[in-house]
Amino acid sequence: MATARRAREVRGLPLWLLREYLIEAGGRAVADDRVEGAGWSARLVQLEDYRLGSLSVGQVRIELEGTAAGLDAIEAHLAPKLVRAGG
């Protein structure tokens, strides 16, 4: 099967909490910045804060790699958790 890659930036959610969401979805932390699950692996990258005027919001880049089905499954699990009011 071909390996697929997807990435996105998530604002207003700390890296540690995003890692916990991935573990909750059946993943296993293999490093501080990497979680692996069935059909997927995720690398978490702490980015520079997003700034809008004097407002500063933390952001994390999540880089997913795996089978299309594996990525679809993890993204479906994360989707409701990544919805933020006002974001």
C-alpha positions in Angstrom: 0.0 0.0 0.0 1.1 3.5 -0.7 2.1 5.8 2.1 0.1 9.0 2.4 1.2 12.2 4.2 -1.0 14.9 5.6 -0.2 17.9 7.8 -2.0 20.8 9.4 -1.4 23.5 12.0 -3.5 23.5 15.1 -3.8 26.7 17.2 -4.8 27.1 20.8 -4.0 23.6 21.8 -0.8 22.7 23.6 1.5 20.0 22.2 1.1 17.8 25.3 -2.7 17.7 24.9 -2.6 16.9 21.2 -0.2 14.0 22.1 -2.7 12.8 24.7 -5.5 12.9 22.1 -3.4 10.7 19.8 -2.7 8.2 22.6 -6.4 8.2 23.4 -7.1 7.2 19.8 -5.0 4.1 20.3 -1.5 5.5 19.6 1.6 4.8 21.5 4.1 7.6 22.4 7.5 6.5 21.0 9.2 9.9 21.7 8.1 13.3 23.1 7.2 14.4 19.6 6.1 11.1 17.9 3.0 8.9 18.4 2.4 5.7 16.4 -0.9 3.9 15.9 -2.5 1.3 13.6 -1.9 2.5 10.1 -0.5 5.9 11.1 2.2 7.8 12.8 2.2 11.4 13.9 5.1 13.9 14.4 4.3 17.0 16.5 6.2 20.2 16.0 5.9 23.1 18.3 5.7 26.3 16.1 6.3 29.9 16.9 3.2 31.5 18.5 0.6 32.9 16.0 0.4 36.6 16.6 -2.5 38.9 15.7 -1.7 42.4 17.1 -1.0 42.0 20.8 -2.7 38.6 20.9 -0.4 35.5 20.9 -1.7 32.0 20.5 0.4 28.8 20.6 0.3 26.5 17.6 1.5 23.0 16.8 2.0 21.3 13.4 0.9 17.7 13.2 2.5 15.7 10.4 0.7 12.4 9.7 2.0 9.5 7.7 0.4 6.2 7.0 -2.2 4.4 4.9 -5.1 6.4 3.6 -7.5 4.4 5.8 -5.3 4.9 8.8 -5.1 8.7 8.3 -8.8 8.9 7.6 -9.4 7.1 10.9 -7.1 9.3 13.1 -8.4 12.5 11.5 -12.0 11.4 12.1 -11.1 10.8 15.8 -9.3 14.2 16.1 -11.9 16.3 14.3 -14.4 16.9 17.1 -11.5 17.5 19.6 -9.9 20.2 17.4 -13.0 22.3 17.0 -12.5 25.4 19.2 -15.0 28.1 19.9 -14.0 31.2 18.1 -11.3 29.4 16.1 
